[in-house]
Amino acid sequence: METIYLIDGTALIYRAYFAFMNNPLRNSKGENTSALFGVANIFFKLLEKKNAEHLIISFDLKHPTFRHEITDTYKANRPQAPEELVNQIAPIKEFFLLLGIPEFSVPGYEADDVLATLAECIKPEHNVVIVTSDKDFCQLVDEKVTLFDPFSEKSTNIEKVLGRYGVPPQRFADYLAIIGDQSDNIPGVKGVGPKGASQLMDKFSDIDEIYNNVNHIESASLREKIVNGKEEAYLSKSLVQIVRNVPLGKDK
């Protein structure tokens, strides 16, 4: 069964750029080329080490997404991308275009959503490897979908998700909804960290079941935090849950 590699292009660009933050690469004109070099280097290593033949890439676009329509605080804490990084995005996209790597990027959605949708379409007949360092993708892992971090060169399957976070992939979005994500300005439930969230996910299947059975939470302190953080929990779930039905178009 063939394996299709789905590349999170935006995560790749940012990781490559900041990997050289303390010692940036520059061309003869003095222009920063760290992201371009890093992405190309990682890509060719992927081809070599994984013998990857079938690849698709997706990028975040400048357009606001449906998550920004849910709340204008989504990722509002992030500083603007450095101009030196932004200037490398177009050449990087051209790099993949010249190599013949298909790109699927859809306005209103993030690359995560597009890749998740592609994975759903592809996995009935193929194995899928999502090339990313973004932990949010753990919610997509199953028997046919694994993750590969091109920087650490580590793969993530169902067992790795469970071992690392204490929750199975199908409950990972609810786990994230509880702990939040400071980097994306996702609040989560105040005062509940990974340990508490893992305990809840071990007992309840999702946040709906948690709030339908809140009186069964043994710890009074944890129960109070969960009750007080209900609105934030559901808001966070709507932000962290990756969409798997992005309209890609009839020809895609």
Salt bridges, closest charged atoms under 4 A:
GLU2 OE2 - HIS54 NE2 3.35
GLU2 OE1 - HIS126 ND1 4.00
GLU84 OE2 - ARG26 NH1 2.88
GLU110 OE2 - ARG67 NH1 3.43
GLU110 OE1 - LYS75 NZ 3.34
ASP113 OD2 - ARG67 NH1 2.77
GLU120 OE2 - LYS123 NZ 3.16
GLU120 OE2 - ARG244 NH1 3.32
ASP142 OD2 - LYS123 NZ 2.53
GLU153 OE2 - LYS49 NZ 2.89
ASP174 OD1 - LYS237 NZ 2.85
ASP181 OD2 - LYS135 NZ 3.35
ASP184 OD1 - ARG78 NH2 2.44
